[in-house]
């Protein structure tokens, strides 16, 4: 290599260092979450189950704080070994958590749109998508919703930005991060966003029934009949094999 070429190479490296450019880090290890009871039932009945790609959306949206000791202690109610697990298993737990939440909130249907009254603002509101979110969350949490675009579409049109699973789930992660990491609130609190996470209420009991098959790494003793080694995709594949004529 000539001296001029060497100098040019060194200059490029120096500029990259000064600008904070680093080599890409290894891809995060992603693994699908086990199925919740409602997911297994929907597969058996031929309904629309949980999409394993949604696990990846959740796991990639998680900030490092949600994989750390900053997570509130009541996480051990659902995952006793959370703090001892590796980051891959922690990501899988959160994917399962949001699957259970979507099961309790929307029956795993990404196009669910429910109109209800909000006494605080004295007007009708809609809760939408897998996690039953609202357009106001766009400003509150920086979610990727666009009311100006969606207002021209029907309530359950999957083209709506708020109903698209990626937007809805990424927003849900931001909401939970705000509750547990920013505001230092527990997972289960009456001041939380979702009524399904308000302890001891009827909605919480629906959610708790979906939290009976977390990843085996959690070490949760359970009498669930669901195969804990199964994932959502393997449950769907088994159902498809059973339906295939021989």
N, C-alpha and C positions, 0 to 999 in steps of 0.2 A: 504494500500500500504506500502511495506517495505521501510526502509530508503534508501536502495541502489537503489530501483526502482524509488523512488522520486527524488533522485539525478540525475539518468539517464534522467528522464523526464525533469528536470530543465536544464540539460546540453544541451539537444536537442533543447529546446526553446531558450536558450542563443545563440547557434550556428546559429539557423535560423535567429535570430534577427541581429546578427553580419554580416551574409552573405547577409542581405537585402532581405530575403525571406519573403513574405507577403501572407496572404490568398488571394485567387482569388477575384477580384472585381466583382460586379454584372454585368451580360452581358449587353451590350449596347442595348438600345431599338431600334429596327429596324422596319421600316414600309415601304411598297412599295410606290413608287412615282406615282402620277397621270399619265395618258397617254398623250403623245404629239400628236399633230394632225397627224403626219405621222404614229404613232403607231396605232391610231384609224383607219386610212385609210387602213393600211396593214392588220389589223384584218378583216375589212370589205371585202377586196379583196382576203382574204385567203393567204396573204403573210406571211413571217416570221416576227413576231412582236418582240418587246422588251421583254426580259426574266426577270421576276421579281427577279430572283436570281442575276441578274446583279446589281440591286439596293443594295442588301446586300453586294456585293463585294465592291462597291463604299463607302457605309456608314461605313464599317469596316476599310477601308483604310484611312479614313480622320483623320489627326492629330488634336489635340485639337485646334491648331491655326486657323484652318478653321471653327471653331465653336465659334470664339471669336471676339472681337472688332478689331482684327488685319486685318480682311477681308476688302479690299478696299471699299470705300464708294459707288462706282458705282454699288455695288450689289443691292442697293435699286431700281435701274432701273427695275429690274426683281422681287425683293422681298422687297417691301417697309418696311415691319416690321421685316426684318432679325434680327436686333440687339435686338429686344424685344422678339423674339421667344425662346422657349426652345431648348435644344440640339437635341432632337429627331426630331423636325420639321426642324431644320437647316440641319441635315443629310438628311432628305427627300428632302429638296430643292436641295442639291448638287446632289443627285441621279437623280432628274428631270433635273437639269442643264446638266449633262453628257448624259442623254438620248437625250436631245435636240441637244447637240453637235454631238452625234453619228448619229442622224437623218440628220443633215445638212452635216456632213462629209462623211457618208457612207450609208445613207439610212437605218440605223439600221442593215446592213448586216455585220456580224463579219468576213466574208471571203473576203471582198473587198480588192483588191490589184491593185493599179493604178500606172502605169509607167509614169514618167514625167521627163522633163529636169530640171536640177538645174544649172542655169548659174553661181552660185557662185563657184561651183566645176567643172564646164564644163563636167558633166557626167550625164547619166541617173540614176534616183533614183526611188525608189518605196515608196509610202505611203500606209500603210497597216492596216487592221483591223477596228474595230468600230470607233476609233479616228484617223485613218490615220497617224500612227506613222512610225518611221524609225529605222533601226537597230543601227544607231549612237546614239539613245537615251539610249541604254544600258550603254554606257560609260558616257554620259552626266548626266543621272539622276538615274543610278543604276537600270535600268529596267530588267526584267527577260526574255530577248530575247537571243537566241543562233543561230547566223548566221551559225556556223559550222555545226549544226544539220539541220537547215532549208534549206540550200543551195541545198541539194539533193532532196528536195520536190518541187512539182509543186506550181506555184504562189498562187493559191487559196486553197491549201490543208489545211483543218482545223486543221491538226496535227501540223502545224508550230507554234513555240512558240510565234511568234509575233501576230498570228491571234487568239490565245486562249483568249477569253473575259477577263478572270481573269488577265492575264499578261498585256493585252492591257489597260484595265481600271485602274488597279493599277498604271501603268506607267503614264496614263493621269492625275491621281491625283497628282503624284509627279511633273509633269510638271507645273500644275496649282499652286501648293504650291510654287515651285521655283519662278514663276512669281509674285505671289501676296504677299507672306509672306517673302520670302528670298530677292527678288529684290524690293519689295514694289511698284510694278507696278499695275495699275488698271486692272480690268477684261477685259475691252475693250481698247486695245492699239495696234498700228501698230507694236510695237516691240514684240508682243506676238507670241506664237508658231503657233496658228491656224489662218488662214486668215478669217475664219468665225467669229472671234472675233475682227477683225479690224473694227472700227466704220465706218459707212456710206458707206461701200463697198457693191457690189452685193452679195458677200458670206455672209456678216453679215445679210443682209435682209432675207436670207434663214434661218439662225439661229434664228433671231428674231421672225419669224413666228412660230417656234416651242416652243417659250417661252411664249405662251399665256395661258397656263393652269397649272401654278405652284401650289404647295400646297395652300389650302385656307388660311392657317395661315399666308401666305405672305401678304395678304390683297391687292393684285394687282387688281385694277378695270379692268375688261375685258368684251368684248362682245362675248367671245368665246362660241360656242354652246356646247362644251364638258362639260359633267357632272364633275364638280370640285370635287365632293365627290368620284368619281370613281378612281380606281387604275388600273394599267396595267392588273393585273390578273383578276379583275372583268370585264373589257372590253372583255378580251378573253373568259371568262366564259359565258358572255351574248351572244357573237357571236356563241359559241359552242351550246348553248341552242337553238338559232334561227335555226341552221342548223340540229338539231336533229329531225328526222321525228316523227310525232305524230300518 
